Amino acid sequence: MTVCFLFVDGIGVGPKTGYNPLASSDLKSFSFFTGRDGLHDGCEERIEESILFKKLDANLDVEGLPQSGTGQTALFTGENSSELIGKHFGPFPHSKIKPLLKKKSLFHKAIELEKNPHFLNAYPDLFFEKSKERNRWSSTTLMARSAGVELNRLQNVVEGSAVTAEIIQSAWRSKLNLDVPEIEPEEASGRMLKALDEYDLVLFEYYLTDKAGHEQDEEMANRVLKVLDRFIMNILNNLNKMDTLVLSSDHGNLENLSIKTHTRNPVPLFVKGNTEPFINAKSILDVTPGILEILKANV
């Protein structure tokens, strides 16, 4: 039983307003889980045998606006990193919470269960140069590197075994001048489906949702959501019945384009497959334990 983990940065459950691009029936994947017109606070939680939608707390009993460094660390470790340092912190993980990602992450715990985790995202050489120069890694890349999971590069994209941050490879062509073709979202998600045949846990990170929220750019928001929606729908339509798809976020943002900042709104938890481990989930701290429970069931 394999777990497909989609981390979508900066999507919260907020009011259905003209500033909320998530509250749209055009988002077929989100509507699949909510049974409504996209994702908004008018959508009731849904718990069924193979489909689950819950609203998770991302504030973690800490004042202020949730941030990516602490939020992602909490999501990927099940540890309250914000409480540990007494504040929300980001975008990169705080020095005091890096040990959680280096030793106690979802990837580390999966390996302890003798499972094989994989990080599907690919990074250009420029990313590695800047990260090494500054010794500053994102939560996901720090987790993967610390667990001995090799990060994908250009060659993996060319071979069709990895996915770029924007899914369709367009930025790698237009902004980085790299010789890769632009692809359809369905082809990219096909790489995810193929990876699910080879690994026990596959993670993909999509950050452009958070970027569009910070820029308060409605056109960009709709564009990146359309790509993401097609990516997710192809997975939903072709997911093996024995596998489980889990989607969640680190904090709210995109659900309110009237402000540049993150929000204190809850974030969604979408599950297709084995929903049992997530029935009692209350916060983002419960995502990693739920995934591990699925992996343990197949030890």
C-alpha positions as CSV (number, residue, x, y, z in Angstrom):
1,M,0.0,0.0,0.0
2,T,1.7,3.2,-1.2
3,V,1.0,6.8,-0.1
4,C,1.0,9.7,-2.6
5,F,1.5,12.9,-0.5
6,L,0.7,16.2,-2.2
7,F,1.9,19.2,-0.2
8,V,0.2,22.3,-1.6
9,D,1.7,25.4,-0.1
10,G,-0.6,28.2,1.2
11,I,-4.1,27.1,0.8
12,G,-6.6,27.6,3.5
13,V,-10.3,27.1,4.1
14,G,-11.8,30.6,4.0
15,P,-15.1,32.4,3.2
16,K,-16.6,32.2,-0.3
17,T,-15.9,35.7,-1.6
18,G,-14.7,37.2,-4.8
19,Y,-11.2,37.2,-3.3
20,N,-11.2,33.4,-2.9
21,P,-10.1,31.5,-6.1
22,L,-10.3,28.2,-4.3
23,A,-14.1,28.6,-4.0
24,S,-14.9,27.5,-7.6
25,S,-16.6,24.5,-9.1
26,D,-14.0,24.7,-11.9
27,L,-11.6,23.1,-9.4
28,K,-12.9,19.6,-10.0
29,S,-10.3,17.9,-7.7
30,F,-11.2,20.0,-4.7
31,S,-14.9,19.7,-5.5
32,F,-14.4,15.9,-5.6
33,F,-13.4,15.9,-1.9
34,T,-15.8,18.6,-0.6
35,G,-18.8,17.6,-2.6
36,R,-19.3,21.4,-3.2
37,D,-18.1,24.2,-5.4
38,G,-14.4,24.0,-4.7
39,L,-13.0,24.7,-1.2
40,H,-14.4,27.3,1.2
41,D,-15.7,27.4,4.8
42,G,-19.2,26.6,3.7
43,C,-18.1,23.1,2.8
44,E,-18.8,20.6,5.6
45,E,-16.3,18.0,6.6
46,R,-16.7,14.7,5.0
47,I,-15.7,11.3,6.3
48,E,-16.4,8.2,4.2
49,E,-14.7,4.9,3.8
50,S,-12.5,6.0,0.9
51,I,-13.0,9.8,0.8
52,L,-12.2,12.3,3.5
53,F,-12.2,16.1,3.9
54,K,-11.3,17.7,7.1
55,K,-10.3,21.2,8.2
56,L,-7.0,21.2,10.1
57,D,-5.7,23.8,12.5
58,A,-2.4,25.3,11.4
59,N,-2.1,27.8,14.3
60,L,-0.9,25.2,16.8
61,D,-1.8,27.3,19.9
62,V,0.7,30.0,18.9
63,E,-0.2,33.6,18.3
64,G,0.5,35.4,15.0
65,L,0.3,34.2,11.4
66,P,1.5,30.7,10.6
67,Q,4.7,30.6,8.5
68,S,6.2,28.1,6.1
69,G,9.3,27.1,8.1
70,T,7.4,26.1,11.2
71,G,4.3,25.0,9.4
72,Q,6.1,22.6,7.1
73,T,8.2,21.2,9.9
74,A,5.1,20.5,11.9
75,L,3.4,18.9,8.9
76,F,6.4,16.7,8.0
77,T,7.3,15.6,11.6
78,G,4.1,15.7,13.7
79,E,6.0,17.9,16.1
80,N,4.8,21.4,17.2
81,S,7.7,23.4,15.9
82,S,6.0,26.7,16.5
83,E,5.5,26.0,20.1
84,L,9.1,24.8,20.4
85,I,10.5,28.2,19.5
86,G,7.5,30.2,20.8
87,K,6.5,31.7,17.5
88,H,5.7,31.0,13.8
89,F,8.8,31.3,11.6
90,G,9.6,31.2,7.9
91,P,10.0,30.8,5.1
92,F,13.0,28.5,6.0
93,P,13.1,26.4,9.1
94,H,14.5,28.0,12.2
95,S,17.9,26.7,13.5
96,K,16.2,25.3,16.6
97,I,13.7,23.1,14.6
98,K,16.1,21.9,11.9
99,P,17.0,18.9,14.1
100,L,13.4,17.7,13.8
101,L,13.7,17.6,10.0
102,K,17.2,16.1,10.2
103,K,16.3,13.3,12.5
104,K,12.5,12.9,13.1
105,S,10.9,13.6,9.8
106,L,8.3,11.5,7.9
107,F,11.0,10.3,5.6
108,H,13.2,9.2,8.5
109,K,10.4,7.4,10.2
110,A,9.4,5.7,6.9
111,I,12.9,4.4,6.5
112,E,12.8,3.1,10.1
113,L,9.8,1.1,9.0
114,E,12.0,-0.3,6.1
115,K,9.9,1.7,3.6
116,N,11.3,3.6,0.6
117,P,10.4,7.3,0.4
118,H,10.8,9.4,-2.6
119,F,10.7,13.2,-3.3
120,L,9.3,13.8,-6.8
121,N,10.4,17.4,-7.2
122,A,13.4,18.3,-9.4
123,Y,15.7,21.3,-8.9
124,P,18.0,23.1,-11.4
125,D,21.7,23.4,-10.8
126,L,21.1,27.1,-9.8
127,F,19.1,26.0,-6.8
128,F,21.9,23.7,-5.5
129,E,24.5,26.4,-6.0
130,K,22.5,29.0,-4.0
131,S,21.5,26.6,-1.3
132,K,25.0,25.4,-0.7
133,E,26.4,28.9,-0.8
134,R,24.0,30.1,1.8
135,N,23.7,26.8,3.6
136,R,19.9,27.4,3.5
137,W,17.6,24.6,2.5
138,S,13.8,24.5,2.5
139,S,12.0,22.1,4.8
140,T,11.3,19.5,2.1
141,T,14.8,19.5,0.7
142,L,16.4,19.5,4.2
143,M,14.2,16.5,5.2
144,A,15.0,14.6,2.0
145,R,18.8,15.2,2.1
146,S,19.0,14.4,5.8
147,A,17.2,11.1,5.2
148,G,19.6,10.2,2.4
149,V,16.9,10.7,-0.3
150,E,18.6,12.1,-3.4
151,L,17.2,15.3,-4.9
152,N,16.2,15.1,-8.5
153,R,18.0,17.3,-11.1
154,L,17.8,18.3,-14.7
155,Q,18.7,14.8,-16.0
156,N,15.7,13.3,-14.1
157,V,13.4,15.7,-15.7
158,V,14.8,14.9,-19.1
159,E,14.3,11.2,-18.4
160,G,10.7,11.8,-17.4
161,S,11.1,10.5,-13.8
162,A,10.8,13.9,-11.9
163,V,8.5,16.9,-11.9
164,T,9.4,20.5,-11.8
165,A,7.9,23.0,-9.3
166,E,5.5,24.4,-11.8
167,I,4.5,20.9,-13.0
168,I,4.5,21.7,-16.7
169,Q,8.2,22.7,-17.0
170,S,7.4,26.1,-18.6
171,A,9.6,28.1,-16.2
172,W,12.6,25.9,-16.7
173,R,12.4,26.8,-20.4
174,S,11.4,30.5,-20.3
175,K,13.3,31.6,-17.2
176,L,16.2,29.2,-16.9
177,N,16.7,28.6,-20.6
178,L,17.0,24.9,-20.0
179,D,16.3,22.5,-22.8
180,V,13.2,20.7,-21.6
181,P,9.9,20.5,-23.4
182,E,6.7,22.0,-21.9
183,I,4.4,19.2,-20.9
184,E,0.7,18.7,-20.0
185,P,-0.2,18.3,-16.3
186,E,-1.4,14.8,-17.0
187,E,2.0,13.8,-18.3
188,A,3.5,15.1,-15.1
189,S,1.1,13.3,-12.9
190,G,1.8,10.2,-14.9
191,R,5.3,10.4,-13.5
192,M,3.8,10.5,-10.0
193,L,1.7,7.4,-10.8
194,K,4.8,5.6,-12.1
195,A,6.7,6.5,-9.0
196,L,4.0,5.0,-6.8
197,D,4.8,1.6,-8.4
198,E,8.4,1.9,-7.3
199,Y,8.3,3.6,-3.9
200,D,6.2,3.2,-0.7
201,L,5.8,7.0,-0.1
202,V,6.0,9.7,-2.8
203,L,6.0,13.4,-1.9
204,F,5.4,16.3,-4.4
205,E,5.5,20.0,-3.3
206,Y,3.6,22.7,-5.1
207,Y,4.5,26.2,-3.9
208,L,3.1,28.5,-6.7
209,T,-0.2,28.6,-4.8
210,D,1.5,30.5,-2.0
211,K,3.4,32.7,-4.4
212,A,0.2,33.8,-6.1
213,G,-1.4,34.6,-2.8
214,H,1.5,36.8,-1.7
215,E,1.4,38.6,-5.1
216,Q,-2.4,39.0,-4.8
217,D,-2.5,38.0,-8.5
218,E,-5.9,36.6,-9.5
219,E,-4.8,35.7,-13.0
220,M,-1.8,33.8,-11.7
221,A,-3.9,32.1,-9.0
222,N,-6.4,30.8,-11.6
223,R,-3.6,29.7,-13.9
224,V,-1.6,27.7,-11.3
225,L,-4.7,26.2,-9.8
226,K,-5.9,25.0,-13.3
227,V,-2.6,23.2,-13.8
228,L,-2.7,21.8,-10.2
229,D,-6.3,20.7,-10.7
230,R,-5.5,18.7,-13.9
231,F,-2.5,17.2,-12.2
232,I,-4.6,16.0,-9.2
233,M,-7.5,14.8,-11.2
234,N,-5.4,12.5,-13.3
235,I,-4.0,10.9,-10.1
236,L,-7.5,10.5,-8.7
237,N,-8.7,8.9,-11.9
238,N,-5.8,6.5,-12.1
239,L,-4.8,5.8,-8.5
240,N,-4.5,2.1,-7.6
241,K,-7.3,1.0,-5.3
242,M,-4.7,-0.2,-2.8
243,D,-2.9,3.2,-2.7
244,T,-3.8,6.3,-0.7
245,L,-3.7,10.0,-1.8
246,V,-3.1,12.6,1.0
247,L,-3.2,16.3,0.3
248,S,-2.7,19.1,2.8
249,S,-1.0,22.5,3.4
250,D,1.1,24.4,5.9
251,H,-1.0,27.6,6.3
252,G,-3.7,29.6,4.6
253,N,-3.0,32.4,2.1
254,L,-4.4,32.0,-1.4
255,E,-8.0,31.8,-0.1
256,N,-7.9,35.6,0.5
257,L,-6.4,37.6,-2.3
258,S,-7.4,40.9,-0.6
259,I,-4.3,40.6,1.6
260,K,-0.6,39.8,1.0
261,T,-0.1,37.8,4.2
262,H,-0.8,34.3,5.4
263,T,-4.0,33.7,7.3
264,R,-5.1,31.9,10.5
265,N,-7.7,29.9,8.6
266,P,-7.7,26.1,8.8
267,V,-6.1,24.2,6.0
268,P,-7.7,21.3,4.1
269,L,-6.9,17.6,4.5
270,F,-8.0,15.6,1.5
271,V,-7.7,11.8,1.5
272,K,-8.7,9.2,-1.1
273,G,-8.1,5.6,-0.1
274,N,-7.4,4.6,3.5
275,T,-9.1,7.3,5.5
276,E,-9.2,5.5,8.8
277,P,-5.9,6.9,10.2
278,F,-7.2,10.5,9.6
279,I,-10.7,10.3,11.0
280,N,-9.7,12.1,14.3
281,A,-7.2,14.5,12.8
282,K,-7.4,17.9,14.3
283,S,-4.3,19.8,13.2
284,I,-1.4,19.6,10.7
285,L,0.4,17.7,13.4
286,D,-1.8,14.7,12.7
287,V,-0.8,14.2,9.0
288,T,2.5,12.5,9.4
289,P,1.2,10.1,12.1
290,G,-1.7,9.2,9.8
291,I,0.6,8.5,6.8
292,L,2.9,6.4,9.1
293,E,-0.1,4.3,10.3
294,I,-0.8,3.4,6.7
295,L,2.8,2.4,6.0
296,K,2.9,0.4,9.3
297,A,-0.1,-1.6,8.2
298,N,1.9,-3.0,5.3
299,V,5.1,-3.9,7.3
